[in-house]
Amino acid sequence: MPEGVVHNAPMIAMPSRLPQVGTTIFTVMSRLAAEHGAINLSQGFPDFSPPVRLVERVAHHMAEGRNQYALMAGALPLREAIAAKVESLYGARYDVEAEITVTAGATQAIFTAVAACVRPADEVIVFAPVYDSYGPAIELAGGRIVHATLRFPDYRPDWDEVGALISPKTRMIIVNTPHNPTGTVWSAADVATLAALVHGTDIVVVSDEVYEHMVFDGARHESIARHAGLRERSFIISSFGKTYHCTGWKIAYCLAPRELMAEFRKAHQFIVFAVNHPMQLAIADFMAEAPDFAPGLARFYQDKRDFFRRQFEGSRFRLLPCTGTYFQLAAYDAIADEPDTEFARRLTVEHGVAAIPISVFYPGGDDHHVVRFCFAKNEATLVAAGERLRAV
Ligand SMILES: Cc1ncc(COP(=O)(O)O)c(C=O)c1O
């Protein structure tokens, strides 16, 4: 550009591929929380550390020189550990060579599964309130997002509605249990109904199970892996970030029958190729050494849920049931009548606690005056947040 020439207009015409997308609500709320010194219960990450032993194993593998590319499908010891875990928990056998791929977080696994399967004009059914990465992945592939509704206040799927939304254009259904943001968990009957609906079709299922180990009150996680009829058409995705308190490492995995996984890997190898090598090896070691850690997470987070819920005693918030994940929903209809986005902003700025408004997870912005708190926090953080929330 010649000196002195100021260009306000873009020099090239570049219509956005994602015109509706701005900065995610998680970034917005975390930034607002930082600016106002608020306790950040908005974004979903722990404020405590991964197990010391796991971190030690990362250092070990780095020192041992395992610092170059891992295998494209993932380090073999980690794929072996995943196969053993999935078989012992869900009774499903996945082939280590052909049916398991380690990914750079669940986000990448979801993106890759969509990129590998969805063609322009294909329809993909998602359930709203919907985790925010699904829509853009579908749109970038040229697909059309079709929303089924998880209706307030119990957020149960309406299977008649889902049945009516399925058409010859439906390429994929993306499901998520335990569910972010609502903290609900699907039953075996839900999974069986889904299986019946897709039976005899060519619909692919993507099952986002990143909170698989956070199911409370004695209920069991209804992994799609338990269901033979669904397993054969599904990508099942879980995240080590959630399970081992290391969301910043961005390591997850995807399971799928070999034909589907072959397509997944065609895309995976050009989107990310391979994932952080020493961390994969460390997770594999830790899974072998501490097999009870992941199943123990249900008790760990159930105790946190109960502790956090007790902080609301005497508050004007109305807590909704939380049967899984590390998110607690709270209705504020007894406190204010304003939109949830405004309430969440004011809660952060005026009361010092950041939360996520639920309307942002609905395509039409449905607002039931509900916000989401993340309770994956130390007790001191939850106590301090509770003091502030009781004063609202
Ligand atoms: C439902 C759901 N899916 C996927 C992800 C992304 O997981 P990862 O950090 O492994 O990409 C999250 C993270 O919050 C989530 O809540």
PDBQT file of the ligand as one rigid body, heavy atoms in Angstrom, charges set to zero:
ROOT
HETATM    1  C1  LIG A 401     -20.242 -31.056  24.412  1.00  0.00    +0.000 C 
HETATM    2  C2  LIG A 401     -18.821 -30.735  24.123  1.00  0.00    +0.000 A 
HETATM    3  N1  LIG A 401     -18.248 -31.255  23.031  1.00  0.00    +0.000 NA
HETATM    4  C3  LIG A 401     -16.974 -30.998  22.710  1.00  0.00    +0.000 A 
HETATM    5  C4  LIG A 401     -16.192 -30.188  23.517  1.00  0.00    +0.000 A 
HETATM    6  C5  LIG A 401     -14.785 -29.897  23.091  1.00  0.00    +0.000 C 
HETATM    7  O1  LIG A 401     -13.862 -30.742  23.692  1.00  0.00    +0.000 OA
HETATM    8  P1  LIG A 401     -12.303 -30.526  23.413  1.00  0.00    +0.000 P 
HETATM    9  O2  LIG A 401     -11.823 -29.492  24.375  1.00  0.00    +0.000 OA
HETATM   10  O3  LIG A 401     -11.695 -31.876  23.653  1.00  0.00    +0.000 OA
HETATM   11  O4  LIG A 401     -12.157 -30.067  22.001  1.00  0.00    +0.000 OA
HETATM   12  C6  LIG A 401     -16.733 -29.628  24.668  1.00  0.00    +0.000 A 
HETATM   13  C7  LIG A 401     -15.930 -28.721  25.501  1.00  0.00    +0.000 C 
HETATM   14  O5  LIG A 401     -16.430 -27.948  26.279  1.00  0.00    +0.000 OA
HETATM   15  C8  LIG A 401     -18.084 -29.906  24.966  1.00  0.00    +0.000 A 
HETATM   16  O6  LIG A 401     -18.662 -29.370  26.060  1.00  0.00    +0.000 OA
ENDROOT
TORSDOF 0
